[in-house]
Amino acid sequence: MFQKFLTDTYGTTDIVEDISNNQIFLNRDMIKALDLDLDDVQEAIVNEQIAYPHISKAYTATTMASVDFTEGIEALLQKGYNQKRSGDIILVNDPAYISYGKTGSTHGSGLNYDTHVPLLFFGKGIKQGHTYKKTEITDIAPTISALLGISFPNFAIGQPLEFVFN
């Protein structure tokens, strides 16, 4: 279905370099050679993908780089977005749906069943306790840095988890 869309719209499927981890990576050299506008191609593919069964949301890299998402799955996607390494289109499947081959499995959907994992801190100075507060992966490195009394890593965006110190 997607291959037909690409051929009908652009005359080739070569504008797509790879599809991996719910991301579509475009062949920017081919897009340039065909004298196409990258933003227009991204938008057209998002509009096509969102019409497919089991795709609940789709975003362009331009959207991820320019809109500040503060909550929901969009915020999680944005926290994982890297301008140099992420795809040109980011897809979100319906809950519990995996578009995958006949063998193996995957993870990383951003939904509770893929993001709810144990987080343990123990050692000298850490009191026994627990929390029901939602924690973020981005808070782990700052928390460990604070425990060790060292600077946060470069590009760390999280904050130390206060409950670890209380």
N, CA and C of each residue as an Amber inpcrd file, in Angstrom:
protein
   498
   0.8320000  -1.1890000   0.0000000   0.0000000   0.0000000   0.0000000
   0.8860000   1.2660000   0.0000000   1.8690000   1.3090000   0.9230000
   2.7410000   2.4760000   1.0090000   3.6250000   2.5850000  -0.2330000
   4.1040000   1.4340000  -0.7250000   4.9400000   1.4410000  -1.9310000
   4.1620000   2.0260000  -3.1150000   2.8930000   1.6570000  -3.2230000
   2.0450000   2.1770000  -4.3090000   1.8790000   3.6860000  -4.1690000
   1.6500000   4.1540000  -2.9500000   1.5360000   5.5940000  -2.7170000
   2.7950000   6.3140000  -3.1900000   3.9530000   5.7920000  -2.8220000
   5.2160000   6.4300000  -3.2090000   5.3750000   6.4630000  -4.7250000
   5.0980000   5.3380000  -5.3680000   5.2290000   5.2660000  -6.8250000
   4.2300000   6.1830000  -7.5170000   2.9840000   6.1660000  -7.0660000
   1.9580000   7.0140000  -7.6780000   2.2400000   8.4970000  -7.4600000
   2.7780000   8.8450000  -6.3010000   2.9770000  10.2520000  -5.9560000
   4.2990000  10.8040000  -6.4690000   5.3600000  10.0000000  -6.3590000
   6.7050000  10.5050000  -6.6680000   7.3880000   9.7780000  -7.8240000
   6.7370000   8.7440000  -8.3520000   7.3070000   8.0140000  -9.4790000
   8.3950000   7.0320000  -9.0830000   8.6550000   6.8980000  -7.7960000
   9.7000000   6.0010000  -7.3060000   9.4740000   5.7000000  -5.8290000
  10.0170000   4.5810000  -5.3970000  10.0220000   4.2720000  -3.9650000
  11.3650000   4.6400000  -3.3450000  12.2830000   5.1060000  -4.1690000
  13.6470000   5.3860000  -3.7070000  13.7620000   6.6120000  -2.8080000
  12.6770000   7.3460000  -2.6140000  12.7690000   8.4860000  -1.6890000
  12.7840000   8.0170000  -0.2390000  12.4230000   6.7400000  -0.0120000
  12.5020000   6.1620000   1.3310000  13.7840000   5.3470000   1.4240000
  14.6060000   5.7120000   2.3880000  15.8710000   5.0120000   2.6040000
  15.6820000   3.7860000   3.4940000  14.8500000   3.9320000   4.5420000
  14.6580000   2.8310000   5.4840000  13.3960000   3.0810000   6.3050000
  12.8030000   2.0020000   6.7720000  11.7060000   2.0720000   7.7360000
  12.1170000   1.1830000   8.8980000  12.2700000   1.7880000  10.0680000
  12.7680000   1.0530000  11.2210000  12.2780000   1.6930000  12.5100000
  11.9150000   0.8530000  13.4940000  11.5050000   1.3470000  14.8150000
  10.4250000   2.4250000  14.7410000   9.4260000   2.1800000  13.9180000
   8.3110000   3.1220000  13.7540000   8.7580000   4.4920000  13.2590000
   9.8120000   4.4960000  12.4650000  10.2970000   5.7330000  11.8670000
  10.5530000   5.4920000  10.3830000  10.2590000   6.4980000   9.5880000
  10.5450000   6.4400000   8.1580000  11.6900000   7.4080000   7.8890000
  12.7690000   6.8700000   7.3400000  13.9460000   7.6680000   7.0140000
  13.9270000   7.9460000   5.5150000  13.9410000   9.2110000   5.1600000
  13.8770000   9.5910000   3.7550000  15.2710000   9.7230000   3.1570000
  15.3360000   9.4760000   1.8570000  16.5760000   9.6340000   1.1000000
  16.6320000  11.0870000   0.6270000  17.3060000  11.9000000   1.3940000
  17.3160000  13.3400000   1.1190000  17.9970000  13.6740000  -0.2000000
  19.0030000  12.8960000  -0.5700000  19.6630000  13.1320000  -1.8610000
  18.6890000  12.8970000  -3.0110000  17.8910000  11.8400000  -2.9080000
  16.9110000  11.5410000  -3.9530000  15.8230000  12.6130000  -3.9920000
  15.3850000  13.0580000  -2.8380000  14.3650000  14.1160000  -2.7780000
  14.8860000  15.3840000  -3.4380000  16.1350000  15.6930000  -3.1740000
  16.7590000  16.8730000  -3.7880000  16.8950000  16.6850000  -5.3000000
  17.3170000  15.4850000  -5.7230000  17.4870000  15.2000000  -7.1500000
  16.1610000  15.3010000  -7.9030000  15.0690000  14.9600000  -7.2260000
  13.7430000  15.0530000  -7.8430000  13.1390000  16.4470000  -7.7060000
  13.9080000  17.3590000  -7.1300000  13.4880000  18.7500000  -6.9240000
  12.1930000  18.8350000  -6.1090000  12.1380000  18.0120000  -5.0460000
  10.9860000  18.0070000  -4.1490000  11.3290000  18.7680000  -2.8780000
  10.3160000  19.3020000  -2.2310000  10.5020000  19.9920000  -0.9590000
  10.3900000  18.9710000   0.1750000  11.4200000  18.8870000   1.0280000
  11.4620000  17.9000000   2.1050000  10.2520000  18.0120000   3.0270000
   9.9030000  19.2260000   3.4350000   8.7510000  19.4080000   4.3230000
   7.4550000  18.9210000   3.6760000   7.3000000  19.1940000   2.3820000
   6.1000000  18.7390000   1.6700000   6.0340000  17.2120000   1.6020000
   7.1780000  16.5760000   1.3570000   7.2280000  15.1120000   1.2990000
   6.8990000  14.5290000   2.6690000   7.4890000  15.0870000   3.7190000
   7.1900000  14.6160000   5.0720000   5.6950000  14.7200000   5.3680000
   5.1070000  15.8680000   5.0810000   3.6720000  16.0760000   5.3480000
   2.8020000  15.1100000   4.5510000   3.1460000  14.8910000   3.2880000
   2.3590000  13.9780000   2.4520000   2.4140000  12.5550000   3.0050000
   3.5900000  12.1440000   3.4560000   3.7260000  10.7900000   4.0050000
   2.9810000  10.6690000   5.3300000   3.0470000  11.6900000   6.1740000
   2.2750000  11.6780000   7.4250000   0.7890000  11.5370000   7.1150000
   0.2930000  12.3170000   6.1690000  -1.1290000  12.2540000   5.8130000
  -1.5120000  10.8900000   5.2490000  -0.6130000  10.2650000   4.5090000
  -0.8630000   8.9180000   3.9890000  -0.8530000   7.8930000   5.1210000
   0.1640000   7.9410000   5.9650000   0.3170000   6.9560000   7.0370000
  -0.8420000   6.9990000   8.0340000  -1.2940000   8.1840000   8.3710000
  -2.3480000   8.3170000   9.3810000  -3.6620000   7.6900000   8.8970000
  -3.8030000   7.5120000   7.5980000  -5.0060000   6.8900000   7.0410000
  -4.9560000   5.3590000   7.1210000  -3.7890000   4.8010000   7.4250000
  -3.6380000   3.3430000   7.4720000  -4.1900000   2.7710000   8.7750000
  -4.7210000   1.5440000   8.7050000  -5.1640000   0.8840000   9.9350000
  -3.9790000   0.6980000  10.8860000  -4.2310000   0.8040000  12.1520000
  -3.2600000   0.5590000  13.2220000  -2.2070000   1.6490000  13.3890000
  -2.2720000   2.7180000  12.6110000  -1.4130000   3.8830000  12.8560000
  -2.2950000   4.8970000  13.5720000  -1.9840000   5.1730000  14.8390000
  -2.8460000   6.0980000  15.5840000  -2.3690000   7.5400000  15.4830000
  -1.0510000   7.7350000  15.2980000  -0.5180000   9.0890000  15.1720000
   0.7140000   9.0630000  14.2870000   1.0060000  10.1820000  13.6560000
   2.2050000  10.3150000  12.8310000   2.6780000  11.7610000  12.9010000
   3.9860000  11.9260000  12.9890000   4.5710000  13.2620000  13.1310000
   5.7750000  13.4080000  12.2150000   5.9790000  14.6070000  11.7240000
   7.1740000  14.8840000  10.9320000   8.3200000  15.2650000  11.8580000
   9.5330000  15.1190000  11.3450000  10.7110000  15.5580000  12.0930000
  10.6370000  17.0600000  12.3320000  10.0950000  17.7840000  11.3740000
   9.9450000  19.2330000  11.5240000   9.0690000  19.5550000  12.7270000
   7.9870000  18.8180000  12.8960000   7.1100000  19.0160000  14.0540000
   7.8510000  18.7050000  15.3450000   8.5850000  17.5910000  15.3700000
   9.3320000  17.2150000  16.5840000  10.3740000  18.2700000  16.9530000
  10.9470000  18.9190000  15.9520000  12.0000000  19.9090000  16.2030000
  11.4500000  21.2950000  16.5240000  10.1880000  21.5520000  16.1830000
   9.7010000  22.9300000  16.3050000   8.5560000  23.1330000  17.2960000
   7.8890000  22.0640000  17.7120000   6.7700000  22.1820000  18.6460000
   7.2150000  21.6450000  20.0000000   6.8830000  22.3510000  21.0720000
   7.2700000  21.9190000  22.4110000   6.1390000  21.1100000  23.0340000
   6.2630000  19.7900000  22.9970000   5.2710000  18.9170000  23.6130000
   5.6300000  18.7370000  25.0850000   4.6620000  18.8730000  25.9720000
   4.9470000  18.7940000  27.4050000   4.3000000  17.6000000  28.0910000
   3.4210000  16.8950000  27.3980000   2.7840000  15.7300000  28.0180000
   2.3470000  14.7400000  26.9620000   1.9840000  13.5530000  27.4290000
   1.4750000  12.5190000  26.5420000   2.5650000  11.8390000  25.7380000
   2.1250000  11.0120000  24.8150000   3.0520000  10.2420000  23.9850000
   3.9420000  11.1590000  23.1580000   3.4040000  12.3220000  22.7840000
   4.2030000  13.2630000  22.0000000   5.4340000  13.7300000  22.7700000
   5.2720000  13.9800000  24.0680000   6.4130000  14.3990000  24.8890000
   7.4500000  13.2840000  24.9770000   6.9950000  12.0370000  25.1000000
   7.9290000  10.9110000  25.1310000   8.6700000  10.7780000  23.8090000
   7.9450000  10.8980000  22.7100000   8.5850000  10.8290000  21.3990000
   9.6250000  11.9320000  21.2540000   9.2560000  13.1190000  21.6890000
  10.1570000  14.2530000  21.5500000  11.4190000  14.0780000  22.3930000
  11.2740000  13.4970000  23.5730000  12.4520000  13.2620000  24.4160000
  13.4080000  12.2700000  23.7680000  12.8870000  11.3770000  22.9420000
  13.7290000  10.4130000  22.2450000  14.1730000  10.8710000  20.8710000
  13.6890000  12.0280000  20.4510000  13.9990000  12.5230000  19.1140000
  15.3980000  13.1320000  19.0720000  16.1660000  12.7680000  18.0510000
  17.4880000  13.3350000  17.8190000  17.5210000  13.8290000  16.3820000
  17.7830000  15.1030000  16.2030000  17.7040000  15.7240000  14.8820000
  18.6000000  15.0340000  13.8500000  19.7300000  14.4990000  14.2850000
  20.6540000  13.8630000  13.3460000  20.3820000  12.3740000  13.1490000
  19.7290000  11.7260000  14.1010000  19.6090000  10.2690000  14.0490000
  18.1920000   9.7400000  13.8860000  17.2090000  10.5400000  14.2090000
  15.8250000  10.0590000  14.1350000  15.3030000  10.1330000  12.7080000
  14.2050000   9.4250000  12.4850000  13.6030000   9.4070000  11.1660000
  12.9240000  10.7200000  10.8100000  12.5460000  10.8230000   9.5530000
  11.8450000  12.0100000   9.0600000  10.3720000  11.9820000   9.4220000
   9.8470000  10.7880000   9.6320000   8.4650000  10.6170000  10.0520000
   8.4720000   9.6370000  11.2210000   7.7840000   9.9940000  12.2960000
   7.6910000   9.1450000  13.4780000   6.2510000   8.6580000  13.5710000
   6.0820000   7.3460000  13.6890000   4.7580000   6.7350000  13.7130000
   4.4430000   6.1800000  15.0960000   3.1810000   6.2200000  15.4630000
   2.7030000   5.6100000  16.7020000   1.6240000   4.6050000  16.3160000
   1.8770000   3.3440000  16.6420000   0.8870000   2.2990000  16.3660000
  -0.2300000   2.3370000  17.3990000  -1.3530000   1.7170000  17.0600000
  -2.4190000   1.5140000  18.0360000  -1.8690000   0.7050000  19.2090000
  -2.4440000   0.8710000  20.4070000  -1.9940000   0.0740000  21.5530000
  -2.0410000  -1.4270000  21.2510000  -1.0000000  -2.1290000  21.6960000
  -0.8610000  -3.5850000  21.5730000  -0.6960000  -4.0670000  20.1350000
  -0.4430000  -3.1690000  19.1940000  -0.2340000  -3.5630000  17.8040000
   1.2430000  -3.4210000  17.4600000   1.7930000  -4.4530000  16.8280000
   3.1800000  -4.4150000  16.3700000   3.1900000  -4.7520000  14.8910000
   3.7470000  -3.8830000  14.0880000   3.9370000  -4.1490000  12.6730000
   5.3350000  -4.7400000  12.5380000   5.4060000  -6.0540000  12.4520000
   6.6940000  -6.7290000  12.5710000   6.6450000  -8.0360000  11.8050000
   7.7850000  -8.6020000  11.5280000   7.8680000  -9.8750000  10.8240000
   7.2650000 -11.0220000  11.6170000   7.3520000 -12.2030000  11.0670000
   6.7280000 -13.3760000  11.6880000   7.5220000 -13.9210000  12.8660000
   8.7520000 -13.4870000  13.0420000   9.5530000 -13.9600000  14.1700000
   9.9790000 -12.7800000  15.0200000  10.2330000 -13.0590000  16.2750000
  10.7240000 -12.0190000  17.1740000   9.6230000 -11.1210000  17.6830000
  10.0310000 -10.0920000  18.3480000   9.1150000  -9.1150000  18.9080000
   9.8520000  -7.7920000  19.0220000   9.2310000  -6.8410000  19.6700000
   9.8550000  -5.5370000  19.8080000   9.3180000  -4.8650000  21.0590000
   9.8070000  -3.6990000  21.3290000   9.3420000  -2.8750000  22.4400000
   9.5930000  -1.4200000  22.0660000   9.2440000  -0.5310000  22.9560000
   9.5440000   0.8680000  22.7000000   8.3770000   1.6730000  22.1880000
   7.1670000   1.2700000  22.5050000   6.0020000   1.9720000  21.9750000
   5.7120000   3.2890000  22.6740000   6.2040000   3.4730000  23.8820000
   5.8610000   4.6720000  24.6340000   4.5800000   4.5220000  25.4360000
   3.9020000   3.4000000  25.2920000   2.6920000   3.1380000  26.0630000
   3.0630000   2.4500000  27.3730000   2.1390000   2.4320000  28.3310000
   2.4390000   1.9250000  29.6730000   3.0820000   0.5450000  29.6840000
   2.6170000  -0.3610000  28.8420000   3.1640000  -1.7140000  28.8830000
   4.6150000  -1.7730000  28.4260000   5.1000000  -0.7520000  27.7500000
   6.5040000  -0.6950000  27.3440000   7.3310000   0.2640000  28.1890000
   6.6980000   1.0900000  28.9820000   7.4500000   2.0980000  29.7410000
   7.3990000   1.8870000  31.2420000   6.5690000   0.9880000  31.7060000
   6.4440000   0.7410000  33.1460000   7.4380000  -0.3480000  33.5390000
   8.5670000   0.0620000  34.0910000   9.6210000  -0.8810000  34.4830000
  10.1070000  -0.5480000  35.8850000  10.6520000  -1.5330000  36.5910000
  11.1720000  -1.2600000  37.9390000  12.3720000  -0.3160000  37.8960000
  12.4730000   0.5200000  38.8950000  13.6210000   1.4130000  39.0590000
  14.0430000   1.3100000  40.5160000  15.2590000   0.8570000  40.7500000
  15.7410000   0.6280000  42.1090000  16.9810000   1.4670000  42.3830000
  17.0130000   2.0840000  43.5440000  18.2120000   2.7500000  44.0410000
  18.5190000   2.1360000  45.3920000  19.7570000   1.7570000  45.6130000
  20.1330000   1.2370000  46.9220000  21.5980000   1.5550000  47.1790000
  21.9460000   1.5520000  48.4410000  23.3270000   1.8090000  48.8250000
  23.3890000   2.7530000  50.0040000  24.5960000   3.1100000  50.3730000
  24.8420000   3.9810000  51.5130000  24.1060000   5.3120000  51.3320000
  23.3860000   5.7020000  52.3680000  22.6930000   6.9840000  52.3590000
  21.3110000   6.9620000  51.7400000  20.9040000   5.8420000  51.1950000
  19.5720000   5.7490000  50.5860000  18.6820000   4.9520000  51.5290000
  17.6180000   5.6100000  51.9900000  16.6930000   4.9680000  52.9260000
  15.6960000   4.0970000  52.1680000  15.2020000   3.0900000  52.8810000
  14.1900000   2.2200000  52.3000000  12.9450000   3.0410000  51.9950000
  12.3160000   2.7670000  50.8840000  11.0920000   3.4690000  50.5290000
  10.5750000   3.0270000  49.1780000   9.5170000   3.6620000  48.7560000
   8.9380000   3.3970000  47.4450000   8.1530000   4.6310000  47.0130000
   7.8150000   4.6670000  45.7560000   7.0170000   5.7670000  45.2370000
   6.0820000   5.2390000  44.1590000   4.9860000   5.9260000  44.0030000
   4.0720000   5.6480000  42.9030000   4.1550000   6.7570000  41.8550000
   5.0500000   7.7040000  42.1130000   5.2340000   8.8320000  41.2050000
   5.8410000   8.3410000  39.8900000   5.3110000   8.8360000  38.7900000
   5.8720000   8.4960000  37.4840000   7.2650000   9.1010000  37.3960000
   8.2190000   8.2860000  37.0100000   9.5920000   8.7640000  36.8650000
   9.9980000   8.6630000  35.4040000  10.9890000   9.4160000  35.0470000
  11.4490000   9.4690000  33.6610000  12.8770000   8.9380000  33.5640000
  13.1840000   8.2640000  32.4880000  14.5370000   7.7710000  32.2520000
  15.5430000   8.9140000  32.3030000  15.1330000  10.0710000  31.8280000
  16.0510000  11.2150000  31.7890000  16.4420000  11.7040000  33.1760000
  15.7400000  11.2390000  34.2140000  16.0730000  11.6330000  35.5880000
  17.1070000  10.7150000  36.2420000  17.4080000   9.5810000  35.6370000
  18.3200000   8.6190000  36.2600000  19.7450000   9.1620000  36.3460000
  20.3050000   9.6340000  35.2460000  21.6930000  10.1280000  35.2650000
  21.8580000  11.3180000  36.2120000  20.9530000  12.3130000  36.2110000
  21.0920000  13.3980000  37.1920000  20.9850000  12.9110000  38.6410000
  20.1440000  11.9050000  38.8890000  20.0140000  11.3690000  40.2460000
  21.3170000  10.7000000  40.6820000  21.8750000   9.8740000  39.8370000
  23.1420000   9.2110000  40.1690000  24.2570000  10.2390000  40.3210000
  24.2740000  11.2470000  39.4500000  25.2790000  12.3150000  39.5630000
  25.1640000  13.0280000  40.8990000  23.9320000  13.3320000  41.3150000
  23.7240000  14.0100000  42.5990000  24.1550000  13.1130000  43.7600000
  23.8660000  11.8220000  43.6790000  24.2920000  10.8880000  44.7220000
  25.8150000  10.8440000  44.8390000  26.4870000  10.9190000  43.7100000
  27.9520000  10.8680000  43.6900000  28.6000000  12.2280000  43.9230000
  27.7770000  13.2870000  43.8870000  28.3050000  14.6330000  44.0810000
  29.1360000  15.1300000  42.9120000  28.7570000  14.7190000  41.7060000
  29.4860000  15.1410000  40.5090000  28.5570000  15.9220000  39.5830000
  29.1370000  16.5750000  38.5920000  28.3520000  17.3420000  37.6190000
  27.4450000  16.4210000  36.8120000  26.3370000  16.9890000  36.3610000
  25.4380000  16.2400000  35.4920000  26.1330000  16.0030000  34.1480000
  25.7870000  14.9260000  33.4610000  26.3510000  14.6840000  32.1250000
  25.9440000  15.7880000  31.1480000  26.7650000  15.9860000  30.1360000
  26.4180000  16.9400000  29.0820000  25.0740000  16.5500000  28.4630000
  24.2570000  17.5290000  28.1870000  22.9450000  17.3700000  27.5540000
  21.9150000  16.6590000  28.4320000  22.2110000  16.4550000  29.7130000
  21.2140000  15.8620000  30.6090000  20.0430000  16.8280000  30.7320000
  18.8310000  16.3150000  30.5420000  17.6540000  17.1900000  30.6060000
  16.7840000  16.9030000  31.8180000  17.0540000  15.8110000  32.5280000
  16.2470000  15.4430000  33.6820000  16.6960000  16.1410000  34.9510000
  15.9800000  15.8400000  36.0260000  16.2820000  16.3840000  37.3500000
  16.4480000  15.2250000  38.3280000  17.2610000  15.4270000  39.3870000
  17.3850000  14.3630000  40.3880000  16.0200000  14.0280000  40.9890000
  15.8110000  12.7560000  41.2340000  14.5610000  12.2990000  41.8360000
  14.6320000  12.5560000  43.3330000  13.8660000  13.5300000  43.7960000
  13.9340000  13.9810000  45.1940000  13.6390000  12.8720000  46.1890000
  12.7330000  11.9660000  45.8610000  12.3600000  10.9260000  46.8150000
  13.5240000   9.9900000  47.1480000  14.5400000   9.9390000  46.3030000
  15.7120000   9.1070000  46.5740000  16.5180000   9.6770000  47.7410000
  16.4570000  10.9900000  47.9210000  17.2700000  11.6640000  48.9320000
  16.5270000  11.8770000  50.2440000  15.2300000  11.6390000  50.2910000
  14.4280000  11.8700000  51.5030000  14.3680000  10.6410000  52.3760000
